[in-house]
């Protein structure tokens, strides 16, 4: 049987887009703060220069954070094999046999797999937010976009364990 690979969905690329946007903003505001021709004789203008510099540093930090989240998501996947599944996070690979899963509970979008020894939690990598609606980014299952819940349902079926919601 061919392995089935679940990777974070294509919407994760928006993190990369956001990082680029923050980087450009930081560059623009940083240039304004160090412009040698800017008139700094007025105290208000000095305050604006400090604010520009602080905003540029803040935007640069946000771009680094979005970059890190994007790279982390790209290097992560769940690989479903015949008798076990692999949790790949960067260079770390953790193999879990389906028969080791004793219980699967779901709270919001966070899913906890109780194993014979230990636990495993799967959470969405990102959310798409529109107004008050918040939806987890789905998966790319062997190259096809699928909803977030499909991985959980497929793992539950392979483990022969029912999903429970803590009460």
LOSERO-921740 format. One record per residue: residue number from 1; residue in one letter; y, z, x of N, C-alpha, C, CB in turn. Coordinates in pm, whole numbers, plus 50000, padded with zeros to 5 digits. Glycine has a CB too. Layout:
<pts>
+-----+----+-------+-------+-------+-------+-------+-------+-------+-------+-------+-------+-------+-------+
:   i : aa :   npy :   npz :   npx :  capy :  capz :  capx :   cpy :   cpz :   cpx :  cbpy :  cbpz :  cbpx :
+-----+----+-------+-------+-------+-------+-------+-------+-------+-------+-------+-------+-------+-------+
: NUM :  A :     Y :     Z :     X :     Y :     Z :     X :     Y :     Z :     X :     Y :     Z :     X :
...
+-----+----+-------+-------+-------+-------+-------+-------+-------+-------+-------+-------+-------+-------+
</pts>
This chain:
<pts>
+-----+----+-------+-------+-------+-------+-------+-------+-------+-------+-------+-------+-------+-------+
:   i : aa :   npy :   npz :   npx :  capy :  capz :  capx :   cpy :   cpz :   cpx :  cbpy :  cbpz :  cbpx :
+-----+----+-------+-------+-------+-------+-------+-------+-------+-------+-------+-------+-------+-------+
:   1 :  X : 49881 : 50000 : 50084 : 50000 : 50000 : 50000 : 50125 : 50000 : 50089 : 50000 : 50123 : 49904 :
:   2 :  X : 50221 : 49915 : 50055 : 50346 : 49906 : 50129 : 50430 : 50031 : 50105 : 50424 : 49780 : 50089 :
:   3 :  X : 50498 : 50081 : 50207 : 50588 : 50195 : 50184 : 50708 : 50154 : 50099 : 50636 : 50253 : 50319 :
:   4 :  X : 50756 : 50247 : 50021 : 50874 : 50225 : 49937 : 50989 : 50304 : 50000 : 50849 : 50269 : 49786 :
:   5 :  X : 51097 : 50236 : 50029 : 51211 : 50298 : 50097 : 51328 : 50317 : 50000 : 51255 : 50213 : 50218 :
:   6 :  X : 51373 : 50441 : 49990 : 51491 : 50473 : 49913 : 51603 : 50509 : 50011 : 51463 : 50590 : 49813 :
:   7 :  X : 51709 : 50430 : 50008 : 51828 : 50457 : 50090 : 51945 : 50478 : 49995 : 51857 : 50339 : 50191 :
:   8 :  X : 52050 : 50547 : 50041 : 52167 : 50562 : 49955 : 52218 : 50425 : 49910 : 52279 : 50639 : 50028 :
:   9 :  X : 52265 : 50418 : 49787 : 52308 : 50291 : 49727 : 52426 : 50227 : 49797 : 52342 : 50313 : 49585 :
:  10 :  X : 52453 : 50106 : 49759 : 52559 : 50026 : 49821 : 52696 : 50090 : 49804 : 52560 : 49886 : 49761 :
:  11 :  X : 52713 : 50173 : 49703 : 52843 : 50237 : 49681 : 52883 : 50327 : 49798 : 52839 : 50318 : 49552 :
:  12 :  X : 52787 : 50364 : 49882 : 52817 : 50447 : 50000 : 52915 : 50375 : 50093 : 52686 : 50482 : 50076 :
:  13 :  X : 52916 : 50242 : 50089 : 53007 : 50167 : 50176 : 53153 : 50202 : 50146 : 52985 : 50016 : 50161 :
:  14 :  X : 53179 : 50256 : 50027 : 53315 : 50296 : 49995 : 53365 : 50405 : 50088 : 53324 : 50343 : 49850 :
:  15 :  X : 53274 : 50486 : 50141 : 53314 : 50587 : 50239 : 53373 : 50519 : 50363 : 53193 : 50676 : 50278 :
:  16 :  X : 53311 : 50408 : 50404 : 53361 : 50334 : 50519 : 53499 : 50275 : 50487 : 53261 : 50222 : 50559 :
:  17 :  X : 53515 : 50224 : 50367 : 53643 : 50168 : 50325 : 53750 : 50276 : 50323 : 53631 : 50102 : 50186 :
:  18 :  X : 53714 : 50394 : 50273 : 53809 : 50505 : 50269 : 53848 : 50548 : 50411 : 53749 : 50625 : 50192 :
:  19 :  X : 53751 : 50551 : 50502 : 53780 : 50589 : 50640 : 53878 : 50491 : 50703 : 53650 : 50594 : 50724 :
:  20 :  X : 53858 : 50361 : 50679 : 53951 : 50259 : 50732 : 54091 : 50277 : 50675 : 53900 : 50118 : 50699 :
:  21 :  X : 54098 : 50305 : 50546 : 54227 : 50325 : 50480 : 54301 : 50446 : 50538 : 54207 : 50343 : 50328 :
:  22 :  X : 54231 : 50557 : 50557 : 54293 : 50677 : 50615 : 54337 : 50651 : 50759 : 54195 : 50795 : 50610 :
:  23 :  X : 54257 : 50576 : 50834 : 54292 : 50545 : 50973 : 54421 : 50462 : 50980 : 54177 : 50469 : 51041 :
:  24 :  X : 54432 : 50362 : 50893 : 54553 : 50278 : 50890 : 54675 : 50361 : 50850 : 54535 : 50161 : 50792 :
:  25 :  X : 54657 : 50449 : 50753 : 54766 : 50535 : 50709 : 54811 : 50627 : 50823 : 54724 : 50618 : 50587 :
:  26 :  X : 54715 : 50685 : 50894 : 54748 : 50774 : 51006 : 54822 : 50698 : 51116 : 54621 : 50838 : 51064 :
:  27 :  X : 54779 : 50577 : 51142 : 54843 : 50496 : 51247 : 54988 : 50467 : 51208 : 54766 : 50363 : 51269 :
:  28 :  X : 55009 : 50429 : 51085 : 55143 : 50397 : 51036 : 55235 : 50519 : 51041 : 55135 : 50343 : 50893 :
:  29 :  X : 55188 : 50632 : 50992 : 55270 : 50753 : 50989 : 55290 : 50810 : 51129 : 55206 : 50859 : 50900 :
:  30 :  X : 55189 : 50793 : 51214 : 55202 : 50838 : 51352 : 55308 : 50759 : 51428 : 55069 : 50827 : 51424 :
:  31 :  X : 55314 : 50628 : 51402 : 55417 : 50545 : 51467 : 55556 : 50588 : 51423 : 55395 : 50395 : 51434 :
:  32 :  X : 55571 : 50618 : 51293 : 55702 : 50663 : 51243 : 55745 : 50793 : 51310 : 55697 : 50683 : 51092 :
:  33 :  X : 55651 : 50881 : 51336 : 55684 : 51012 : 51393 : 55730 : 51001 : 51538 : 55565 : 51105 : 51384 :
:  34 :  X : 55680 : 50903 : 51612 : 55716 : 50892 : 51754 : 55809 : 50774 : 51782 : 55589 : 50878 : 51838 :
:  35 :  X : 55868 : 50716 : 51680 : 55960 : 50603 : 51697 : 56081 : 50648 : 51779 : 56005 : 50548 : 51558 :
:  36 :  X : 56103 : 50589 : 51898 : 56214 : 50633 : 51984 : 56351 : 50597 : 51926 : 56200 : 50572 : 52121 :
:  37 :  X : 56358 : 50503 : 51833 : 56486 : 50461 : 51777 : 56521 : 50534 : 51648 : 56484 : 50313 : 51752 :
:  38 :  X : 56437 : 50626 : 51609 : 56462 : 50701 : 51486 : 56570 : 50804 : 51513 : 56331 : 50769 : 51434 :
:  39 :  X : 56667 : 50814 : 51423 : 56778 : 50909 : 51438 : 56728 : 51049 : 51404 : 56899 : 50869 : 51348 :
:  40 :  X : 56734 : 51137 : 51502 : 56685 : 51275 : 51480 : 56799 : 51377 : 51485 : 56579 : 51311 : 51584 :
:  41 :  X : 56921 : 51330 : 51468 : 57035 : 51421 : 51479 : 57048 : 51514 : 51359 : 57163 : 51341 : 51493 :
:  42 :  X : 56996 : 51476 : 51247 : 57004 : 51555 : 51125 : 56878 : 51642 : 51114 : 57021 : 51464 : 51000 :
:  43 :  X : 56892 : 51768 : 51076 : 56779 : 51860 : 51064 : 56678 : 51810 : 50963 : 56827 : 51999 : 51024 :
:  44 :  X : 56723 : 51748 : 50853 : 56632 : 51695 : 50751 : 56544 : 51586 : 50810 : 56710 : 51640 : 50631 :
:  45 :  X : 56599 : 51507 : 50900 : 56522 : 51399 : 50962 : 56418 : 51456 : 51058 : 56616 : 51302 : 51036 :
:  46 :  X : 56450 : 51567 : 51123 : 56352 : 51633 : 51211 : 56236 : 51684 : 51126 : 56418 : 51751 : 51291 :
:  47 :  X : 56266 : 51740 : 51012 : 56162 : 51787 : 50921 : 56074 : 51673 : 50874 : 56224 : 51858 : 50801 :
:  48 :  X : 56135 : 51559 : 50847 : 56059 : 51442 : 50803 : 55968 : 51393 : 50915 : 56153 : 51329 : 50757 :
:  49 :  X : 56017 : 51400 : 51039 : 55937 : 51359 : 51154 : 55815 : 51450 : 51171 : 56022 : 51360 : 51283 :
:  50 :  X : 55835 : 51579 : 51157 : 55725 : 51674 : 51166 : 55626 : 51651 : 51052 : 55778 : 51820 : 51163 :
:  51 :  X : 55678 : 51626 : 50933 : 55590 : 51599 : 50818 : 55509 : 51472 : 50840 : 55673 : 51587 : 50687 :
:  52 :  X : 55572 : 51367 : 50895 : 55500 : 51243 : 50924 : 55388 : 51268 : 51024 : 55596 : 51136 : 50979 :
:  53 :  X : 55417 : 51345 : 51129 : 55316 : 51374 : 51232 : 55200 : 51455 : 51172 : 55380 : 51452 : 51350 :
:  54 :  X : 55233 : 51554 : 51090 : 55128 : 51637 : 51028 : 55042 : 51554 : 50933 : 55192 : 51756 : 50953 :
:  55 :  X : 55105 : 51468 : 50856 : 55031 : 51382 : 50762 : 54940 : 51286 : 50838 : 55128 : 51303 : 50672 :
:  56 :  X : 54991 : 51232 : 50950 : 54909 : 51141 : 51031 : 54786 : 51213 : 51085 : 54992 : 51083 : 51148 :
:  57 :  X : 54803 : 51334 : 51131 : 54689 : 51412 : 51184 : 54590 : 51442 : 51071 : 54738 : 51544 : 51250 :
:  58 :  X : 54642 : 51479 : 50955 : 54556 : 51509 : 50840 : 54477 : 51386 : 50798 : 54640 : 51560 : 50722 :
:  59 :  X : 54544 : 51269 : 50790 : 54476 : 51144 : 50753 : 54371 : 51106 : 50856 : 54578 : 51031 : 50737 :
:  60 :  X : 54400 : 51129 : 50983 : 54303 : 51099 : 51087 : 54179 : 51187 : 51072 : 54365 : 51119 : 51227 :
:  61 :  X : 54199 : 51313 : 51037 : 54086 : 51403 : 51012 : 54003 : 51358 : 50892 : 54135 : 51544 : 50990 :
:  62 :  X : 54071 : 51315 : 50784 : 53999 : 51265 : 50666 : 53920 : 51139 : 50700 : 54098 : 51238 : 50550 :
:  63 :  X : 53976 : 51053 : 50785 : 53905 : 50931 : 50821 : 53780 : 50964 : 50903 : 53997 : 50835 : 50901 :
:  64 :  X : 53792 : 51062 : 50992 : 53676 : 51103 : 51073 : 53568 : 51163 : 50983 : 53718 : 51206 : 51181 :
:  65 :  X : 53607 : 51242 : 50885 : 53512 : 51304 : 50791 : 53440 : 51196 : 50709 : 53585 : 51403 : 50696 :
:  66 :  X : 53515 : 51100 : 50655 : 53455 : 50992 : 50576 : 53362 : 50907 : 50663 : 53564 : 50903 : 50512 :
:  67 :  X : 53402 : 50882 : 50787 : 53317 : 50808 : 50882 : 53185 : 50880 : 50905 : 53389 : 50788 : 51016 :
:  68 :  X : 53194 : 51012 : 50927 : 53074 : 51092 : 50953 : 52980 : 51090 : 50832 : 53112 : 51237 : 50989 :
:  69 :  X : 53035 : 51107 : 50712 : 52952 : 51104 : 50591 : 52886 : 50968 : 50572 : 53037 : 51139 : 50467 :
:  70 :  X : 52959 : 50862 : 50601 : 52903 : 50727 : 50588 : 52789 : 50705 : 50686 : 53013 : 50622 : 50611 :
:  71 :  X : 52809 : 50743 : 50810 : 52702 : 50725 : 50911 : 52580 : 50811 : 50879 : 52755 : 50760 : 51050 :
:  72 :  X : 52605 : 50932 : 50833 : 52494 : 51021 : 50796 : 52414 : 50961 : 50681 : 52547 : 51161 : 50758 :
:  73 :  X : 52483 : 50907 : 50581 : 52414 : 50847 : 50466 : 52337 : 50722 : 50508 : 52515 : 50811 : 50356 :
:  74 :  X : 52395 : 50640 : 50595 : 52327 : 50518 : 50639 : 52200 : 50549 : 50719 : 52421 : 50433 : 50723 :
:  75 :  X : 52198 : 50662 : 50789 : 52083 : 50698 : 50873 : 51979 : 50779 : 50796 : 52129 : 50776 : 50994 :
:  76 :  X : 51996 : 50792 : 50666 : 51904 : 50872 : 50585 : 51826 : 50785 : 50489 : 51981 : 50980 : 50507 :
:  77 :  X : 51701 : 50824 : 50466 : 51619 : 50755 : 50367 : 51498 : 50840 : 50331 : 51574 : 50616 : 50420 :
:  78 :  X : 51437 : 50805 : 50218 : 51312 : 50865 : 50174 : 51209 : 50753 : 50171 : 51325 : 50937 : 50033 :
:  79 :  X : 51099 : 50772 : 50242 : 50996 : 50669 : 50251 : 50871 : 50721 : 50182 : 50966 : 50630 : 50400 :
:  80 :  X : 50832 : 50655 : 50073 : 50715 : 50696 : 49997 : 50593 : 50620 : 50047 : 50737 : 50672 : 49844 :
:  81 :  X : 50496 : 50695 : 50098 : 50371 : 50639 : 50148 : 50261 : 50665 : 50044 : 50332 : 50701 : 50289 :
:  82 :  X : 50139 : 50632 : 50078 : 50029 : 50650 : 49983 : 49999 : 50798 : 49955 : 49905 : 50581 : 50035 :
:  83 :  X : 49993 : 50881 : 50059 : 49955 : 51022 : 50042 : 50066 : 51120 : 50074 : 49837 : 51052 : 50128 :
:  84 :  X : 50178 : 51071 : 50124 : 50288 : 51159 : 50160 : 50420 : 51082 : 50151 : 50267 : 51217 : 50302 :
:  85 :  X : 50529 : 51157 : 50162 : 50660 : 51093 : 50172 : 50732 : 51149 : 50293 : 50743 : 51114 : 50042 :
:  86 :  X : 50817 : 51066 : 50353 : 50893 : 51104 : 50472 : 51039 : 51121 : 50434 : 50877 : 50998 : 50584 :
:  87 :  X : 51099 : 51228 : 50483 : 51241 : 51251 : 50467 : 51304 : 51220 : 50603 : 51273 : 51400 : 50419 :
:  88 :  X : 51380 : 51112 : 50609 : 51441 : 51067 : 50735 : 51589 : 51099 : 50732 : 51418 : 50914 : 50757 :
:  89 :  X : 51633 : 51179 : 50826 : 51775 : 51212 : 50841 : 51811 : 51193 : 50987 : 51806 : 51360 : 50793 :
:  90 :  X : 51867 : 51078 : 51017 : 51900 : 51045 : 51156 : 51773 : 51028 : 51237 : 51990 : 51154 : 51218 :
:  91 :  X : 51761 : 51106 : 51344 : 51643 : 51098 : 51430 : 51531 : 51191 : 51383 : 51680 : 51131 : 51574 :
:  92 :  X : 51560 : 51273 : 51282 : 51463 : 51370 : 51232 : 51380 : 51310 : 51118 : 51535 : 51498 : 51183 :
:  93 :  X : 51249 : 51322 : 51130 : 51159 : 51275 : 51024 : 51067 : 51390 : 50984 : 51075 : 51150 : 51071 :
:  94 :  X : 51068 : 51422 : 50855 : 50983 : 51529 : 50803 : 50886 : 51468 : 50703 : 51069 : 51644 : 50737 :
:  95 :  X : 50757 : 51482 : 50727 : 50654 : 51428 : 50637 : 50602 : 51539 : 50547 : 50537 : 51365 : 50717 :
:  96 :  X : 50591 : 51507 : 50417 : 50543 : 51605 : 50319 : 50436 : 51538 : 50235 : 50660 : 51658 : 50230 :
:  97 :  X : 50317 : 51598 : 50234 : 50209 : 51546 : 50150 : 50240 : 51577 : 50004 : 50071 : 51606 : 50192 :
:  98 :  X : 50207 : 51483 : 49917 : 50235 : 51502 : 49774 : 50165 : 51626 : 49719 : 50190 : 51378 : 49695 :
:  99 :  X : 50044 : 51654 : 49767 : 49969 : 51768 : 49713 : 50032 : 51903 : 49751 : 49826 : 51763 : 49763 :
: 100 :  X : 50125 : 51905 : 49848 : 50192 : 52029 : 49887 : 50299 : 52071 : 49787 : 50254 : 52014 : 50025 :
: 101 :  X : 50344 : 51979 : 49702 : 50451 : 52008 : 49606 : 50390 : 52082 : 49487 : 50523 : 51878 : 49559 :
: 102 :  X : 50440 : 52204 : 49461 : 50387 : 52284 : 49351 : 50479 : 52285 : 49228 : 50363 : 52425 : 49398 :
: 103 :  X : 50608 : 52262 : 49251 : 50703 : 52267 : 49140 : 50825 : 52183 : 49176 : 50744 : 52414 : 49107 :
: 104 :  X : 50883 : 52116 : 49076 : 51007 : 52040 : 49095 : 51105 : 52085 : 48989 : 50982 : 51884 : 49088 :
: 105 :  X : 51217 : 52141 : 49032 : 51318 : 52186 : 48935 : 51449 : 52111 : 48961 : 51340 : 52339 : 48944 :
: 106 :  X : 51518 : 52084 : 48851 : 51642 : 52009 : 48860 : 51755 : 52090 : 48797 : 51629 : 51871 : 48791 :
: 107 :  X : 51863 : 52102 : 48869 : 51984 : 52169 : 48818 : 52100 : 52076 : 48848 : 52005 : 52314 : 48883 :
: 108 :  X : 52166 : 52027 : 48744 : 52266 : 51920 : 48756 : 52198 : 51802 : 48823 : 52393 : 51967 : 48838 :
: 109 :  X : 52246 : 51756 : 48936 : 52180 : 51646 : 49007 : 52104 : 51695 : 49129 : 52282 : 51542 : 49049 :
: 110 :  X : 52106 : 51823 : 49156 : 52037 : 51881 : 49271 : 51891 : 51911 : 49232 : 52109 : 52010 : 49320 :
: 111 :  X : 51798 : 51857 : 49310 : 51656 : 51871 : 49278 : 51587 : 51950 : 49390 : 51588 : 51731 : 49260 :
: 112 :  X : 51516 : 52054 : 49352 : 51445 : 52137 : 49450 : 51295 : 52118 : 49434 : 51483 : 52286 : 49433 :
: 113 :  X : 51232 : 52084 : 49545 : 51086 : 52069 : 49549 : 51031 : 52196 : 49613 : 51042 : 51940 : 49630 :
: 114 :  X : 50956 : 52272 : 49534 : 50893 : 52392 : 49587 : 50760 : 52349 : 49647 : 50875 : 52503 : 49475 :
: 115 :  X : 50742 : 52378 : 49776 : 50620 : 52340 : 49845 : 50531 : 52462 : 49862 : 50652 : 52278 : 49982 :
: 116 :  X : 50407 : 52440 : 49906 : 50319 : 52554 : 49931 : 50381 : 52648 : 50034 : 50180 : 52506 : 49978 :
: 117 :  X : 50457 : 52592 : 50127 : 50532 : 52673 : 50225 : 50670 : 52612 : 50240 : 50458 : 52680 : 50364 :
: 118 :  X : 50769 : 52673 : 50177 : 50907 : 52625 : 50190 : 50956 : 52545 : 50071 : 50919 : 52542 : 50312 :
: 119 :  X : 51077 : 52492 : 50086 : 51143 : 52414 : 49982 : 51208 : 52291 : 50043 : 51248 : 52500 : 49909 :
: 120 :  X : 51234 : 52194 : 49959 : 51309 : 52075 : 49996 : 51407 : 52047 : 49883 : 51214 : 51951 : 50023 :
: 121 :  X : 51534 : 52022 : 49917 : 51634 : 51993 : 49816 : 51688 : 51852 : 49838 : 51749 : 52096 : 49819 :
: 122 :  X : 51698 : 51776 : 49731 : 51757 : 51643 : 49735 : 51883 : 51647 : 49649 : 51657 : 51533 : 49685 :
: 123 :  X : 51996 : 51608 : 49710 : 52124 : 51602 : 49640 : 52182 : 51463 : 49656 : 52223 : 51710 : 49694 :
: 124 :  X : 52270 : 51424 : 49564 : 52335 : 51293 : 49580 : 52423 : 51291 : 49706 : 52421 : 51261 : 49455 :
: 125 :  X : 52431 : 51175 : 49767 : 52517 : 51161 : 49885 : 52663 : 51151 : 49846 : 52477 : 51038 : 49966 :
: 126 :  X : 52690 : 51098 : 49727 : 52827 : 51083 : 49680 : 52824 : 51066 : 49528 : 52898 : 50961 : 49749 :
: 127 :  X : 52942 : 51071 : 49470 : 52956 : 51053 : 49326 : 53059 : 50945 : 49297 : 52995 : 51186 : 49257 :
: 128 :  X : 53042 : 50877 : 49186 : 53144 : 50788 : 49135 : 53212 : 50867 : 49024 : 53085 : 50649 : 49084 :
: 129 :  X : 53345 : 50882 : 49034 : 53419 : 50962 : 48938 : 53519 : 50874 : 48864 : 53491 : 51080 : 49008 :
: 130 :  X : 53516 : 50885 : 48732 : 53613 : 50815 : 48649 : 53658 : 50912 : 48540 : 53552 : 50684 : 48587 :
: 131 :  X : 53779 : 50959 : 48552 : 53828 : 51059 : 48457 : 53747 : 51186 : 48469 : 53823 : 51006 : 48313 :
: 132 :  X : 53687 : 51230 : 48359 : 53606 : 51351 : 48360 : 53458 : 51322 : 48382 : 53625 : 51427 : 48231 :
: 133 :  X : 53423 : 51194 : 48396 : 53283 : 51155 : 48413 : 53251 : 51146 : 48562 : 53253 : 51020 : 48341 :
: 134 :  X : 53143 : 51211 : 48600 : 53100 : 51213 : 48740 : 52952 : 51173 : 48745 : 53122 : 51355 : 48805 :
: 135 :  X : 52925 : 51060 : 48812 : 52790 : 51005 : 48817 : 52745 : 50995 : 48962 : 52783 : 50866 : 48748 :
: 136 :  X : 52623 : 51042 : 48993 : 52577 : 51031 : 49132 : 52551 : 50886 : 49172 : 52449 : 51114 : 49153 :
: 137 :  X : 52581 : 50854 : 49297 : 52553 : 50721 : 49351 : 52402 : 50704 : 49354 : 52616 : 50701 : 49494 :
: 138 :  X : 52355 : 50589 : 49313 : 52211 : 50564 : 49307 : 52151 : 50530 : 49443 : 52183 : 50453 : 49211 :
: 139 :  X : 52036 : 50467 : 49437 : 51959 : 50435 : 49557 : 51941 : 50285 : 49570 : 51824 : 50505 : 49554 :
: 140 :  X : 51909 : 50245 : 49689 : 51862 : 50109 : 49714 : 51712 : 50123 : 49738 : 51938 : 50040 : 49838 :
: 141 :  X : 51631 : 50077 : 49642 : 51485 : 50089 : 49650 : 51430 : 49957 : 49700 : 51422 : 50129 : 49511 :
: 142 :  X : 51389 : 49954 : 49825 : 51342 : 49830 : 49889 : 51441 : 49716 : 49867 : 51203 : 49791 : 49835 :
: 143 :  X : 51570 : 49748 : 49876 : 51674 : 49646 : 49865 : 51733 : 49626 : 49728 : 51621 : 49519 : 49911 :
: 144 :  X : 51677 : 49687 : 49623 : 51729 : 49673 : 49487 : 51801 : 49800 : 49445 : 51616 : 49639 : 49387 :
: 145 :  X : 51917 : 49786 : 49383 : 51991 : 49902 : 49335 : 51921 : 49965 : 49215 : 52136 : 49862 : 49298 :
: 146 :  X : 51899 : 50097 : 49222 : 51834 : 50169 : 49112 : 51912 : 50299 : 49087 : 51683 : 50199 : 49144 :
: 147 :  X : 51897 : 50359 : 48967 : 51967 : 50484 : 48937 : 51917 : 50600 : 49025 : 51950 : 50520 : 48790 :
: 148 :  X : 52001 : 50701 : 49038 : 51970 : 50819 : 49120 : 51840 : 50886 : 49075 : 52085 : 50920 : 49113 :
: 149 :  X : 51815 : 50895 : 48946 : 51701 : 50968 : 48892 : 51566 : 50904 : 48925 : 51715 : 50981 : 48743 :
: 150 :  X : 51564 : 50775 : 48957 : 51437 : 50705 : 48977 : 51356 : 50764 : 49092 : 51462 : 50558 : 49003 :
: 151 :  X : 51420 : 50798 : 49203 : 51348 : 50859 : 49315 : 51281 : 50988 : 49271 : 51444 : 50887 : 49434 :
: 152 :  X : 51352 : 51070 : 49198 : 51299 : 51199 : 49154 : 51180 : 51179 : 49061 : 51410 : 51283 : 49084 :
: 153 :  X : 51195 : 51087 : 48966 : 51086 : 51061 : 48871 : 50963 : 51004 : 48942 : 51133 : 50963 : 48762 :
: 154 :  X : 50985 : 50915 : 49038 : 50872 : 50857 : 49110 : 50802 : 50962 : 49197 : 50919 : 50739 : 49197 :
: 155 :  X : 50879 : 51049 : 49261 : 50817 : 51157 : 49340 : 50740 : 51252 : 49250 : 50925 : 51234 : 49419 :
: 156 :  X : 50795 : 51286 : 49134 : 50725 : 51376 : 49040 : 50593 : 51314 : 48997 : 50814 : 51406 : 48917 :
: 157 :  X : 50592 : 51183 : 48969 : 50469 : 51116 : 48927 : 50366 : 51115 : 49041 : 50499 : 50972 : 48882 :
: 158 :  X : 50411 : 51089 : 49162 : 50318 : 51085 : 49275 : 50265 : 51224 : 49310 : 50386 : 51024 : 49397 :
: 159 :  X : 50347 : 51327 : 49289 : 50305 : 51465 : 49317 : 50224 : 51523 : 49202 : 50428 : 51553 : 49345 :
: 160 :  X : 50225 : 51454 : 49087 : 50158 : 51500 : 48966 : 50211 : 51636 : 48921 : 50008 : 51508 : 48987 :
: 161 :  X : 50345 : 51648 : 48925 : 50414 : 51771 : 48886 : 50524 : 51734 : 48787 : 50474 : 51847 : 49011 :
: 162 :  X : 50540 : 51814 : 48682 : 50645 : 51789 : 48584 : 50777 : 51846 : 48632 : 50607 : 51847 : 48448 :
: 163 :  X : 50886 : 51778 : 48594 : 51020 : 51827 : 48624 : 51052 : 51943 : 48531 : 51125 : 51714 : 48610 :
: 164 :  X : 51113 : 52048 : 48586 : 51156 : 52161 : 48503 : 51303 : 52186 : 48528 : 51074 : 52287 : 48534 :
: 165 :  X : 51370 : 52236 : 48425 : 51509 : 52277 : 48437 : 51513 : 52428 : 48429 : 51600 : 52211 : 48327 :
: 166 :  X : 51571 : 52495 : 48532 : 51575 : 52642 : 48528 : 51654 : 52690 : 48408 : 51637 : 52698 : 48658 :
: 167 :  X : 51602 : 52789 : 48342 : 51665 : 52838 : 48219 : 51730 : 52963 : 48238 : 51571 : 52852 : 48113 :
+-----+----+-------+-------+-------+-------+-------+-------+-------+-------+-------+-------+-------+-------+
</pts>
